Amino acid sequence: MKAMKIALAAAAATVALSGAAMAEELKLSYNLGVTSDYVFRGVSQTQEDPAVQGGIDASYGIAYAGVWASNVDFGADDPTAEIDLYAGVKPTVGDTSLDFGVLYYGYVEDKGLTPGQFGYFEAKAAASHAFGPATLGAAVYWSPEYPGKGGDAVYVEGNAAVPVAPKLTLSGAVGHQDIENYKSYNTWNVGLGYALTDKLTLDVRYHDTDEHGLGKIYGSRGVVSLKAAF
């Protein structure tokens, strides 16, 4: 665990120095989507209700930064919207793509028992590699202080994607969320993404966790999402 924290801290430092990586031009991209249920690491963030989401990303060489937002519902007097800020670098080593970054999960009307208690930082280290038509990946996220005085937290995930027909891609992920002062859990998802156009994708996905006893938002669910990227 200590070695993992050191590695992620080094990744965060790399992000801070990423201005040294230059490119020919600044590129901007945008995304907008709707989903029947906003699920994050197997857990509904909207009490199983729909969400509208969107973001803006900027890239300059291997460096990137962005902002993303969605409505959320954690219960009475809790946040109504999530706004995430993130930045990082995406170098390549041979045929392997790497991603080192930092993220901040912020919330609008974050009242709770302690104002601002839901917002938190994470450091990220991820890698992906293509094996023929399939892509396999892994990622680690570390937070020094999980919301609600949760303490040290680590999320580890393995993921894969493979085209199964023209415009149709099968993908899935398996993850483990470990939280120092809360109950840890495992999560997984599998689904199909269909490219309706070169900018519009329909995704149908099944999500589940092994801790249904923590509440209905941890239960199994099917989710339909539509996302435009341009």
Buried (B, 14 or more C-beta within 10 A) or exposed (E): EEEBBEBBEEBBEBBEEBEEBEEEEEEEEEBEBBBBBBBBBBBBBBBBEBBEBBBEBBBBBBBBBBBBBBBBBBEEEBBEBBBBBBBBBBBEEEEEBBBBBBBBBBBEEBBBEEEEBBBBBBBBBBBBBEEEEEBBBBBBBBBBEBBBEBEBBBBBBBBBBBBEEEEEBBBBBBBBBBBBEBEBBBBBBBBBBBBEEEEBBBBEBBBBBBBEEBEEBBBEBEBBBBBBBE
